[in-house]
Amino acid sequence: MKSLEVKIAYINNDLKILDRNTEFYSYFEKVGFLYENIADIVVPNQQEKFLNFIRTSNGQKEFKVFKFKRINGEILHNLVSIKKAKINNKDCLSVRITDPTNVLSFINDAIFYEKKISTALSLTNEYLFLYEQSTNIIKIDNFIQNKKTTVYEQDLDSWCEDVISNSLIAENDIHLFNEKMSELKQCKDSFSLTINCSLRAGHSVFERMCFKAERLENNGSVYMIGRMLPEVMIEQAEKSNEILQELKLDALTGVYNKKAVTSYAEKRFVPGTKENAVLAIVDLDHFKPVNDAYGHLAGDKVLEKAGLILKKIVGDNGVVGRYGGDEFLLILEDMDETKFRGIFRTINNDIRSTFEDMFTDIKVTASIGSAFYPKDGSSFDELFKKADFCLYRAKDKGRDRYVFFRDDLHGELYKKASESKTEGIKYDVREVKELKSMADFLVNLGAQSKPAIITVLEHMLKTYNLDAISIYYGEAMARMHAFGQRPDNLSDARYVYSEEFTRALEGKSFVKVDFTTELKESAKDFGKILDQRGVKSSIQCILGTPERILGLITFDRLKEGAMWAEYETNCCIMVGAALNLLPESKLRVLFM
């Protein structure tokens, strides 16, 4: 879908331009810098009207059309909206200017041809019409269950004659109808007509129908774009028309805006609707430092790119919307958990790789919290709270990861957070328990080595949602002890002597693998070894040194890969390091 290419200028109360995005500068060329006052780019006879619009809008999301001048003298019509904003934590206004050429093509793409837009706009059994002044053609489309049907497409005069001759207009409204159709031809700023007719129901039923339209220009052609709906729906229409005016999309990122995506989610997540869906919140890590250090224009670029990434990855599998700031809302449909995880991994990877070279000192990544419908909740509000809770868990665990809500892991803490009305708890009961578990292990290791090792590994197997923990020792690297599953393909670990394992170690005493299929190039061969063994993610700590390996302890997930929480990684490494503190003679006795 085409971008709206919104030109944005930030202004203060004196209408002085404080900042502008690159689209603004490119569109107005040097005008953006030659003039300090926003009104200076408007044609003189509209400046007073323009200033009044800015001063009275109060940050409300309404649109007006004004004529702007470019440095070459060209005069162009543009849609203008005003929103509240902040620059360096100070209140200001953002003036958003949109070229009608882009708006028209965007409307054609988004409204007439994209099913998701029509669903979000609730365009069911509704009529949209487009009148082109140069051709005198009126086109009326009907949306029923997300399908578009062209009802009329003919010369306006011919259409008027047909509907009158077929008695589709109430006799006492024919004069008003003809009068208003002549007015439609003039293509004024707006158009409104309410008459008794049976344009929707044929000859069977007359009803009060309202026509509402707005003028747009495109490459010298003039259009009226509007809606045709029953008068009884006018209150609802006015509300949805406000949404339509905003095109249902966030101008900066190109995804659905907050009002659209929350409205969709509220309708989607109700008892009785199709199951097997996920609500996810995607939050950009370290976004505020980008704004603070590089300015809001750099921040806008980050948001714009993030929106494109999310739309591309989600595709036809769901809906993407900007919930606010650097936070996005995803509604994903009809997939098993493995595919959901694949989408989230792809989001993490693409966000990370897209921005890794953009800022030298700031690492922009994404944290994701999610909840399943209907397992975790039967309403948008309930799912959002649990997804938001998991978002904080992802942040606490080191960012750049996703967390699914799991009642067995999160239920107790979520209840506690809900009761205390906190968004998240930085260091929860679980992390504290892990620290205590490690402390007990280290205290007991010297005096009661084997019981201490068994206790801590059994605890980690259960708490970290692992499938197997294996200890290999001796020249044959045979499996000496195992906790959890004991598959035959994990009976030995002779691969520790291979070049693939040595490259994966990179001189360290451990290897951490979140997903075997996503290892960096230097460790891909080791990833293949793990795949052949049925291991999806693993932390492997050597006993001894990289130059002289005595043994290996592995913490494995066999069913599916998952990102290791920071404290899980640290505790696994801590166990390996603690075992290495034992004398070699004691290790041999323990594991041989």
C-alpha positions in Angstrom: 0.0 0.0 0.0 1.3 3.5 -0.8 2.6 5.8 1.9 0.7 9.0 2.7 4.1 10.8 3.0 2.9 13.2 5.7 4.9 16.4 6.0 5.3 17.4 9.6 6.4 20.6 11.2 6.5 21.2 15.0 5.5 24.8 16.0 5.3 26.7 19.3 2.5 29.1 20.4 4.0 31.9 18.3 3.7 29.6 15.2 7.5 29.5 14.9 8.8 26.3 13.3 10.8 24.4 15.9 11.5 21.2 13.9 10.3 19.5 10.7 10.7 16.0 9.1 12.5 15.3 5.9 9.2 15.0 3.9 8.3 18.5 4.9 11.7 19.9 3.8 11.7 17.9 0.6 8.1 18.9 -0.3 8.6 22.6 0.3 12.3 22.5 -0.6 14.1 25.3 1.0 10.9 27.1 2.1 11.0 25.0 5.3 14.2 26.7 6.4 13.9 30.1 4.7 10.7 30.9 6.7 10.4 30.7 10.5 6.7 31.0 10.8 4.4 28.2 9.6 1.9 30.7 8.1 4.5 31.9 5.6 4.1 28.8 3.4 0.3 29.4 3.0 -1.0 31.6 0.1 -1.6 35.2 1.5 -5.4 35.2 1.2 -5.7 32.0 3.3 -3.2 32.9 6.0 -5.8 34.3 8.4 -8.1 31.3 8.0 -5.1 29.0 8.4 -4.0 30.7 11.6 -7.5 30.6 13.0 -7.6 26.8 12.3 -4.4 26.2 14.2 -5.4 28.4 17.2 -8.9 26.9 17.5 -8.1 23.2 16.8 -6.7 22.6 20.3 -5.0 19.5 19.1 -8.2 17.9 17.8 -7.8 15.6 14.9 -9.9 17.5 12.2 -8.8 18.2 8.7 -9.0 21.3 6.5 -7.8 22.0 3.0 -5.5 25.0 2.4 -3.4 26.2 -0.5 0.4 26.2 0.0 3.1 27.8 -2.1 6.4 26.1 -3.0 9.6 28.0 -3.7 9.2 27.7 -7.5 5.8 29.5 -7.2 3.7 26.4 -7.6 0.4 26.5 -5.6 -0.8 23.2 -4.2 -3.9 22.1 -2.3 -3.1 20.1 0.9 -5.0 18.5 3.7 -3.9 19.9 7.1 -4.4 18.5 10.6 -3.1 19.7 14.0 -2.1 17.4 16.8 -0.6 18.0 20.2 3.1 17.1 20.5 6.2 17.5 22.6 9.7 18.7 21.7 12.4 18.3 24.4 9.5 17.6 26.9 7.9 20.9 26.1 4.3 21.1 24.7 3.9 22.2 21.1 1.7 21.4 18.1 2.5 19.3 15.1 1.2 20.6 11.7 0.6 17.5 9.5 0.3 18.3 5.8 -0.8 15.6 3.3 -0.8 15.9 -0.5 -4.3 15.1 -1.9 -2.7 13.1 -4.7 -1.4 10.6 -2.2 -4.6 10.8 -0.2 -6.7 9.9 -3.2 -4.6 6.9 -4.3 -4.4 5.9 -0.7 -8.1 6.0 -0.3 -8.6 4.0 -3.5 -6.1 1.4 -2.3 -7.2 1.3 1.4 -10.9 1.8 1.2 -12.0 0.4 -2.1 -9.7 -2.6 -2.4 -8.4 -3.7 1.1 -10.7 -5.9 3.1 -9.1 -5.2 6.4 -9.7 -1.5 6.1 -13.4 -2.1 5.3 -13.6 -4.5 8.3 -12.1 -2.0 10.7 -14.3 0.7 9.4 -17.4 -1.6 9.8 -18.2 -1.0 6.1 -20.9 -3.7 6.0 -23.9 -3.1 3.8 -22.7 0.4 3.2 -22.4 2.5 0.1 -19.4 4.7 -0.9 -19.5 7.0 -3.9 -16.9 8.7 -6.0 -17.8 11.6 -8.5 -15.3 12.8 -11.0 -16.0 16.3 -12.3 -14.0 16.1 -15.5 -15.9 12.9 -16.7 -19.2 13.6 -14.9 -19.1 9.9 -13.9 -20.5 8.8 -10.6 -19.4 5.4 -9.1 -21.3 3.8 -6.2 -19.8 0.8 -4.5 -21.5 -1.4 -1.9 -19.7 -3.3 0.8 -21.3 -6.5 2.1 -19.4 -8.9 4.3 -16.1 -7.3 3.2 -16.9 -7.8 -0.5 -17.1 -4.7 -2.8 -19.8 -4.6 -5.5 -20.1 -1.8 -8.0 -23.8 -0.8 -8.0 -23.6 2.1 -10.4 -20.9 3.5 -12.7 -22.4 5.9 -15.2 -22.8 9.5 -16.3 -24.3 11.5 -13.4 -27.1 13.1 -15.6 -28.0 9.7 -17.0 -27.9 8.2 -13.5 -30.3 10.9 -12.2 -32.7 10.2 -15.0 -32.6 6.5 -14.4 -33.3 6.6 -10.7 -36.1 9.1 -11.1 -37.8 7.2 -14.0 -37.5 4.0 -12.0 -39.3 5.7 -9.1 -36.4 5.2 -6.7 -36.7 8.8 -5.4 -39.8 9.9 -3.5 -41.9 12.1 -5.7 -41.9 15.1 -3.2 -38.0 14.9 -3.0 -37.3 14.9 -6.8 -36.9 18.7 -7.0 -34.4 18.6 -4.0 -32.6 15.7 -5.5 -32.1 17.4 -8.9 -31.0 20.6 -7.2 -28.5 18.8 -5.0 -27.1 16.8 -7.9 -26.4 20.1 -9.7 -24.6 21.2 -6.6 -22.6 18.0 -6.5 -21.3 18.8 -10.0 -19.8 22.1 -8.6 -17.6 20.1 -6.3 -17.6 22.5 -3.4 -15.7 21.7 -0.2 -18.4 19.5 1.2 -21.7 18.0 0.1 -24.8 16.9 2.1 -28.2 15.6 1.0 -31.0 13.8 2.9 -33.9 12.4 0.9 -36.5 9.6 0.9 -35.5 7.0 -1.6 -35.2 3.2 -2.3 -31.8 3.2 -3.8 -30.7 0.4 -1.4 -33.9 -1.7 -1.4 -35.1 -1.3 -5.0 -38.8 -0.6 -5.3 -39.7 -2.4 -2.0 -38.9 0.1 0.8 -38.4 3.9 1.0 -36.1 5.2 3.6 -34.4 8.4 4.6 -30.9 8.3 3.1 -28.0 10.7 3.8 -25.3 11.5 1.3 -22.1 13.1 2.7 -19.0 13.9 0.7 -15.8 15.9 0.7 -13.8 17.4 -2.2 -10.4 16.2 -3.2 -8.1 17.2 -6.1 -5.7 14.9 -8.0 -3.4 16.0 -10.9 -5.8 18.7 -12.0 -8.9 16.5 -11.6 -11.6 17.2 -9.0 -13.5 14.6 -7.1 -16.2 14.3 -4.5 -15.7 11.2 -2.2 -18.5 10.3 0.2 -20.9 7.9 1.9 -24.5 7.0 1.4 -26.3 5.6 4.4 -29.7 5.5 6.3 -30.5 8.5 8.4 -31.0 6.2 11.4 -27.3 5.4 11.2 -26.2 9.0 11.0 -25.0 9.2 14.6 -22.9 6.1 14.1 -21.8 7.4 10.7 -20.6 10.7 12.2 -18.4 8.7 14.6 -17.1 6.4 12.0 -16.7 9.3 9.6 -14.3 10.9 12.1 -12.4 7.7 11.8 -12.7 7.7 8.0 -11.3 11.3 8.0 -8.2 10.0 9.8 -8.1 7.2 7.2 -8.0 4.7 10.1 -4.2 4.7 9.7 -1.5 6.2 11.8 0.0 8.8 9.4 3.6 8.2 10.6 3.9 4.4 10.6 1.2 3.4 8.1 -0.4 0.9 10.4 -3.8 1.2 12.0 -4.1 4.0 14.5 -5.0 3.4 18.2 -8.8 4.0 17.7 -9.0 1.6 14.8 -7.0 -1.3 16.2 -8.6 -1.1 19.7 -12.0 -1.0 18.1 -11.2 -4.0 16.0 -9.8 -5.9 19.0 -12.8 -5.1 21.2 -15.0 -6.6 18.5 -12.7 -9.5 17.8 -12.2 -10.7 21.4 -15.7 -11.5 22.6 -17.1 -14.9 23.7 -18.3 -16.9 20.7 -15.8 -15.6 18.2 -13.3 -17.8 16.4 -10.7 -19.2 18.7 -6.9 -19.6 18.3 -5.8 -16.0 18.2 -3.1 -14.0 20.0 -3.0 -10.4 21.3 0.5 -9.1 21.4 2.1 -5.8 22.4 5.4 -4.8 20.7 7.4 -2.1 22.4 10.6 -0.7 21.0 13.5 -0.9 23.4 15.7 2.2 24.0 13.4 4.4 21.9 13.4 7.4 24.3 17.2 7.7 24.1 16.9 8.0 20.3 14.6 11.0 20.7 16.7 12.6 23.4 20.0 12.2 21.6 19.1 12.4 18.0 15.8 14.4 17.9 12.2 13.6 17.1 12.9 13.3 13.4 15.2 10.4 14.0 12.6 8.9 16.3 10.0 9.3 13.6 12.2 7.3 11.2 12.5 4.5 13.7 8.8 4.3 14.2 8.2 4.5 10.4 10.6 1.6 9.7 9.2 -0.4 12.6 5.7 0.0 11.2 6.8 -1.3 7.8 8.6 -4.3 9.4 5.6 -5.3 11.4 3.2 -5.0 8.5 5.5 -7.0 6.3 6.0 -9.8 8.8 2.3 -10.1 10.0 1.0 -9.8 6.4 -2.4 -11.6 6.0 -1.9 -13.4 9.4 -3.4 -10.5 11.4 -3.8 -6.8 12.1 -1.1 -4.3 13.2 -1.8 -1.0 14.9 0.1 1.7 16.7 -1.2 1.9 20.2 0.8 4.9 21.2 4.4 6.3 21.3 6.7 3.4 20.4 4.1 0.7 21.3 2.3 -1.5 18.7 -0.6 -3.8 19.0 -0.9 -7.1 17.0 -3.9 -9.3 16.6 -2.7 -12.6 15.1 -5.0 -15.3 13.8 -5.3 -19.0 13.1 -1.9 -20.4 13.9 -0.4 -22.9 16.2 2.0 -21.8 18.9 5.1 -22.7 16.9 4.1 -20.3 14.1 3.3 -17.5 16.6 6.7 -18.0 18.0 8.2 -17.9 14.6 6.6 -14.5 13.8 7.8 -13.1 17.1 11.3 -14.3 16.5 11.3 -12.8 13.1 10.1 -9.4 14.6 12.9 -9.5 17.1 15.5 -10.4 14.5 14.3 -7.8 11.9 14.0 -5.0 14.3 17.5 -5.7 15.7 19.2 -6.0 12.4 17.4 -3.0 10.8 18.6 -0.6 13.5 21.9 -2.1 14.5 24.0 0.3 12.4 21.7 3.3 12.6 23.0 4.6 16.0 26.5 4.1 17.2 25.6 4.2 20.9 21.9 3.0 21.1 20.7 -0.5 20.5 17.1 -0.4 19.3 15.4 -3.8 19.7 11.8 -5.0 20.5 10.2 -6.5 23.5 7.0 -8.5 23.1 4.3 -9.5 25.5 1.4 -11.7 24.4 -1.7 -13.6 25.5 -3.9 -16.3 23.9 -7.6 -16.0 23.2 -9.6 -17.6 24.8 -7.2 -19.5 27.1 -5.9 -16.4 28.8 -8.9 -14.2 28.5 -12.2 -13.7 26.7 -12.1 -9.9 26.3 -9.7 -7.4 24.9 -9.3 -5.8 28.3 -8.3 -9.0 30.0 -5.9 -10.1 27.2 -4.3 -6.7 27.0 -3.6 -6.6 30.7 -1.9 -10.0 30.6 0.0 -9.2 27.4 1.1 -5.9 29.0 2.3 -7.9 32.1 4.3 -10.2 29.8 5.8 -7.2 28.0 7.2 -6.0 31.4 8.5 -9.6 32.0 10.3 -9.4 28.6 11.8 -6.0 29.6 12.9 -7.4 33.0 14.5 -10.4 31.4 16.8 -8.3 29.3 14.7 -6.9 26.4 14.9 -8.0 22.8 12.6 -11.1 23.4 9.0 -12.2 23.6 7.1 -13.7 26.5 3.8 -15.6 26.3 1.5 -15.5 29.3 1.6 -18.8 31.1 -0.6 -19.2 34.1 1.8 -21.8 35.8 4.7 -19.3 35.5 3.0 -15.9 35.7 -0.4 -16.5 37.4 0.7 -15.8 41.0 2.8 -12.7 40.1 0.2 -11.4 37.7 -2.4 -11.6 40.5 -0.1 -9.8 42.9 0.6 -7.1 40.3 -3.1 -6.6 39.5 -4.0 -6.3 43.2 -1.3 -3.7 43.8 -2.3 -2.0 40.5 1.3 -2.0 39.3 2.3 -2.4 35.6 5.1 -4.8 36.4 7.4 -5.9 39.2 11.1 -5.4 38.3 12.5 -8.2 40.3 9.7 -10.7 41.0 9.5 -13.6 43.5 10.9 -16.0 40.9 14.2 -14.1 40.4 14.6 -13.8 44.2 14.0 -17.6 44.6 16.6 -18.3 41.9 19.2 -16.2 43.7 18.4 -18.0 47.0 18.6 -21.4 45.2 22.0 -20.5 43.8 23.2 -19.3 47.2 22.1 -22.5 48.9 23.8 -24.5 46.1 27.1 -22.7 46.6 26.9 -23.0 50.4 26.3 -26.8 50.2 28.6 -27.6 47.3 31.7 -28.0 49.3 30.3 -30.2 52.1 27.6 -32.1 50.3 28.6 -31.8 46.7 26.4 -34.5 45.0 23.1 -33.8 46.9 23.7 -30.0 46.3 24.1 -30.6 42.5 21.1 -33.0 42.3 18.9 -30.5 44.2 19.8 -27.5 42.1 19.6 -29.3 38.8 16.2 -30.8 39.6 15.0 -27.4 40.6 16.3 -25.8 37.3 14.8 -28.6 35.2 11.3 -27.8 36.6 11.5 -24.1 37.0 13.2 -23.2 33.7 10.8 -25.4 31.7 13.6 -27.6 30.4 13.3 -31.0 28.9 16.7 -32.4 29.8 19.8 -31.6 31.8 22.7 -33.9 31.0 26.2 -34.3 32.5 28.9 -35.8 30.3 32.3 -36.8 31.6 35.5 -38.6 30.6 37.4 -39.1 27.4 34.4 -40.7 25.7 32.1 -37.8 26.9 29.5 -40.4 27.9 26.3 -39.2 29.6 27.0 -39.9 33.3 23.9 -38.3 34.8 20.6 -37.1 33.3 17.6 -35.2 34.7 14.3 -35.2 32.8 14.3 -36.9 29.4 17.0 -39.3 28.4 16.8 -39.8 24.6 19.4 -42.1 23.0 20.7 -39.3 20.7 21.9 -37.5 23.8 23.9 -40.4 25.2 27.2 -38.8 24.5 28.8 -35.4 23.7 31.9 -36.3 21.7 31.2 -33.3 19.5 33.0 -31.2 22.2 36.3 -32.2 20.4 35.1 -30.9 17.0 36.1 -27.6 15.3 32.4 -26.7 15.2 32.1 -26.7 19.0 35.4 -24.8 19.4 34.2 -22.1 17.0 30.9 -21.8 18.9 32.7 -21.4 22.2 34.7 -18.4 20.9 37.2 -18.9 23.8 34.5 -18.9 26.5 33.6 -21.6 28.9 30.0 -21.9 27.7 27.7 -21.7 24.6 24.2 -20.2 24.7 21.8 -21.0 21.9 18.3 -19.6 21.9 17.3 -21.1 18.5 19.5 -23.6 16.7 18.3 -22.2 13.4 19.3 -18.7 14.1 23.0 -19.0 15.1 25.4 -16.5 13.6 27.5 -17.7 10.6 30.5 -18.8 12.7 28.4 -21.2 14.8 25.9 -22.5 12.1 27.7 -25.9 11.9 27.3 -26.3 15.6 23.6 -25.5 15.2 23.3 -28.4 12.7 24.9 -30.7 15.3 22.3 -29.7 17.9 19.4 -30.1 15.3 20.6 -33.7 14.6 20.5 -34.4 18.3 16.9 -33.0 18.6 18.0 -30.0 20.6 16.1 -26.7 19.9 17.8 -24.4 22.4 20.6 -25.0 24.9 23.1 -23.7 27.3 26.3 -25.8 27.4 29.0 -25.3 30.0 32.3 -27.0 29.8 34.0 -28.6 32.8 37.7 -27.9 32.6 39.0 -25.4 30.1 38.5 -24.9 26.3 42.0 -26.3 25.8 41.4 -29.3 28.0 37.7 -30.3 28.3 37.0 -32.8 31.1 33.2 -32.8 30.8 30.1 -30.9 29.8 26.8 -30.0 31.4 23.9 -29.1 29.1 20.6 -27.5 29.8 18.3 -28.4 26.8 14.9 -27.7 25.4 13.9 -30.4 23.0 10.3 -29.5 22.0 10.9 -25.9 20.8 13.4 -23.1 21.0 13.0 -20.2 23.3 15.0 -17.2 24.4 16.8 -17.7 27.7 15.9 -15.2 30.4 18.9 -13.3 31.6 18.7 -14.8 35.1 18.3 -18.3 33.6 21.5 -17.8 31.6 23.4 -16.5 34.6 22.3 -19.3 36.8 23.3 -22.0 34.3 26.7 -20.4 33.9 27.0 -20.1 37.6 26.4 -23.8 38.1 29.1 -24.6 35.5 31.6 -22.2 37.1 30.9 -23.6 40.6 31.6 -27.1 39.4 34.8 -26.0 37.9 35.9 -24.8 41.3 35.9 -28.3 42.6 39.2 -30.3 42.4 39.4 -32.5 39.3 39.7 -35.6 41.6 36.3 -34.7 43.2 34.7 -34.2 39.8 35.9 -37.6 38.7 34.4 -39.2 41.7 31.1 -37.3 41.3 30.6 -38.1 37.6 32.5 -41.3 36.8 
